[in-house]
């Protein structure tokens, strides 16, 4: 299992600039690691823009900071870096209190191995 502590961002509307939030802590278990690797391979083969992997909040070990609060509808967004076609992912969710978009900085998929 990989435990990640990543900077997070909050975006309340499409017109507003993202605001930094404290770090987001979560674990990527073996099942999610394999799904992320498969998504990277699929994107490389199909040249699709992005894929989303739903996250089971009942099994995901996740902590958000007080300035974010509880989140829901978590997904991993997987996409390819244009320069070298390597897979990146980040956590994407909605904040419970106001439905604002919450997301983490990106991580390379192959760093999970």
C-alpha positions in Angstrom: 0.0 0.0 0.0 1.2 3.5 -0.8 0.3 6.3 1.6 0.3 9.7 -0.2 0.3 13.2 1.3 -0.4 15.6 -1.5 -1.2 19.3 -1.7 -4.9 20.0 -2.4 -6.9 22.6 -4.2 -10.4 23.9 -3.9 -12.4 25.5 -6.7 -15.9 26.8 -5.8 -17.0 27.7 -9.4 -15.6 27.4 -12.9 -14.9 31.1 -12.9 -12.9 31.2 -9.6 -9.2 30.5 -9.2 -8.4 27.4 -7.3 -7.4 28.0 -3.7 -4.8 25.9 -1.9 -6.0 23.7 1.0 -3.9 21.7 3.4 -2.6 18.4 2.4 -4.8 15.4 1.5 -3.7 12.1 2.9 -4.9 8.8 1.3 -3.7 5.3 0.7 -3.6 3.6 -2.7 -4.1 -0.1 -2.2 -2.9 -2.9 -4.6 -6.3 -3.0 -6.3 -6.3 0.7 -7.1 -2.7 0.5 -8.2 -3.5 -2.1 -10.7 -6.6 -0.2 -12.0 -4.4 3.0 -12.4 -1.8 1.0 -14.3 -4.5 -0.5 -16.5 -6.0 2.9 -17.2 -2.6 4.3 -18.1 -2.1 1.4 -20.6 -5.6 1.9 -22.0 -5.0 5.6 -22.5 -1.7 4.9 -24.3 -3.3 2.4 -26.6 -6.4 4.5 -27.4 -5.0 8.0 -27.2 -8.1 8.9 -25.1 -7.9 12.1 -23.1 -8.7 10.8 -19.6 -10.3 8.0 -17.5 -11.9 8.2 -14.1 -11.8 5.4 -11.5 -14.5 5.6 -8.8 -13.1 5.4 -5.3 -15.0 3.3 -2.6 -15.1 5.7 0.3 -15.9 2.8 2.7 -12.6 1.2 2.0 -10.4 4.2 1.1 -8.2 5.5 4.0 -8.6 9.2 3.4 -8.1 12.3 5.5 -8.8 15.9 4.6 -7.8 19.0 6.5 -10.1 21.2 8.5 -10.1 23.9 5.8 -11.5 21.3 3.4 -13.8 19.2 5.5 -15.5 16.0 4.4 -15.6 15.1 0.7 -17.7 12.8 -1.4 -17.9 11.4 -5.0 -14.2 10.6 -5.0 -12.5 9.5 -8.2 -9.0 9.1 -9.5 -8.6 11.0 -12.7 -6.0 9.4 -14.9 -4.4 11.1 -17.9 -1.2 11.1 -19.9 1.6 13.7 -19.7 1.8 15.1 -23.3 5.6 15.2 -23.3 6.3 11.5 -22.8 2.9 9.8 -22.6 3.4 8.7 -19.0 0.4 8.2 -16.8 -0.5 10.7 -14.1 -3.4 10.6 -11.6 -5.0 12.8 -9.0 -7.8 12.6 -6.6 -11.0 14.5 -7.6 -14.0 14.9 -5.3 -16.7 17.3 -4.1 -16.8 19.0 -0.7 -19.8 18.1 1.3 -20.5 21.6 2.7 -20.9 23.4 -0.6 -20.2 21.0 -3.5 -16.9 22.7 -4.4 -14.5 20.8 -6.5 -11.6 19.4 -4.5 -8.5 17.9 -6.1 -5.0 16.9 -5.3 -1.8 17.6 -7.2 -0.9 14.8 -9.7 1.3 11.8 -9.1 3.0 9.6 -11.7 1.3 6.1 -11.8 4.7 4.3 -12.0 5.8 5.8 -8.7 3.3 3.5 -7.0 5.1 0.3 -8.1 
